[in-house]
Amino acid sequence: MIFPALRAIAQLPDPAFFGAVLRSVVWSVIGFAVLSMTVSLSLHAGIALWLASFMQHAEAVGWAAALVGFFSTTLLSVWLFVPVSTAIASLFSDRIADAVERRYYPSLPYAAPAPIAAQVTDAVLLGGRVLLLQAVAGVVTVIPPHVTGLALGWIVSSWAVGRGLFVPVAMRRMDRAHAVLVYRQRRTEVMLLGATIVAAGLVPLLNLFAPILGVAAMVHVLHSGSQVRVVMTPPVV
């Protein structure tokens, strides 16, 4: 797990890599800024109106609403990091994967991706499973002990980010069935990387780079074993 992550970080100065990273950072800033502002303003207004019926002092109402709004926005931003980061990474995954393969795996043949329909189907199915599991984790979180729900949410996020980045990278060079097979061979490593990316999502500034670095690391995971190379070899016709 450490080796792919270190290689991804080491390639940041690469011009082809850096351009995609820069664009990803810009879109990440825009996405998370809009998300935070929208949620914060909505919560602040709603909580202020609710508290106004119980509290007489406007200043106290404002402080309480702002405090609750801040923590709610933070939690929601963490909760939505998975779909936001995966969406941003998908915009630049091909460019990042091409840059990584050019530098570290120049002998690979030209990538023949899975059909677009298969890629879209995989993304939709994964999105539905993630929403369902996150909803379950959210319900469990409000039931004591709350740490159980938080742990479940972390596991779901780690799985979702790992699989959500790895399988699309694999489908650049194979069909969906083979990509899922390779994912199962690498499941532990992919999930650990997913957990690392989710952790990076909690760190300001680092969370802007996490999705793209995650894609680069998954490329190294994909090419890290002989089993993968066998699966990637097209049949002789």
C-alpha positions, -999 to +999 in steps of 0.1 A: +000+000+000+028+024+009+047+019-024+019+029-047+011+060-026+048+071-025+051+067-062+020+088-068+033+116-046+067+114-062+051+121-096+035+154-086+062+175-104+056+157-137+042+184-161+014+161-175+005+150-140+007+185-124-017+200-150-044+174-141-037+179-104-041+216-107-074+213-125-086+188-100-076+212-071-095+240-087-127+219-092-123+205-056-121+240-042-152+251-061-171+220-052-164+220-015-168+258-012-202+257-028-212+227-007-200+243+025-216+276+018-249+261+008-252+238+037-239+263+062-263+291+051-293+267+051-285+253+085-278+287+100-311+301+088-331+270+099-315+267+133-318+304+140-355+304+133-360+273+154-340+287+184-357+320+182-389+305+197-369+294+228-344+322+232-350+359+236-315+373+228-307+375+191-270+375+197-272+342+216-293+327+188-268+337+162-239+322+181-257+290+188-269+287+151-234+294+138-218+268+162-243+240+153-241+250+116-203+248+116-202+213+131-231+201+109-214+214+078-181+197+088-197+164+093-218+166+061-187+176+041-169+145+055-199+124+046-201+138+011-163+135+005-168+101-010-191+110-039-175+144-045-139+131-046-148+102-068-167+125-092-137+148-094-112+120-099-133+105-127-129+138-147-091+134-148-086+096-143-076+089-179-051+118-180-035+107-147-034+071-156-018+079-190+009+100-172+016+072-147+018+045-173+040+066-196+066+071-168+065+037-150+051+012-175+062+024-210+061-011-224+023-015-219+002-018-251-023+009-260-052+009-236-085-006-249-112+005-225-144-013-216-175-001-234-189+032-221-222+015-212-204-009-189-185+019-172-217+039-167-235+008-154-207+001-129-207+037-116-245+037-112-246+004-094-217+014-071-234+048-064-266+030-054-248+006-031-228+034-015-260+055-008-277+025+008-248+016+030-242+052+040-279+055+049-276+024+071-244+038+087-262+071+094-290+053+112-266+032+132-247+064+142-277+078+161-281+046+181-257+043+211-229+035+212-224+061+184-189+049+177-203+018+160-220+039+134-189+061+129-168+030+124-193+015+100-193+048+081-155+048+079-155+012+065-181+020+039-163+052+028-130+033+026-145+005+005-164+030-017-134+052-024-111+023-030-134+004-054-147+036-069-112+046-080-097+012-088-123-004-110-126+025-135-088+025-137-089-012-144-116-008-170-093+013-191-076-019-201-102-047-197-139-053-196-160-049-164-160-086-155-122-088-156-119-055-138-140-068-109-120-100-108-088-081-105-104-059-078-112-090-058-075-101-061-064-068-048-093-060-024-073-057+008-047-033-007-074-013-025-095-009+007-064+002+027-056+028+001-093+039+002-090+043+040-059+064+035-076+086+009-106+091+032-082+101+061-065+125+037-099+140+030-101+151+066-069+172+063-074+207+049-055+213+016-044+176+014-080+167+007-078+187-026-050+164-038-063+131-024-086+120-053-060+124-080-032+109-059-057+080-053-061+074-090-024+074-095-019+050-067-045+026-081-027+025-114+003+011-095-018-014-077-033-025-110+001-032-125+017-046-093+012-084-099+016-111-125-020-122-120-032-088-133-009-090-163-025-124-172-060-110-170-050-080-190-036-101-219-061-101-247-071-135-262-053-146-293-076-146-324 
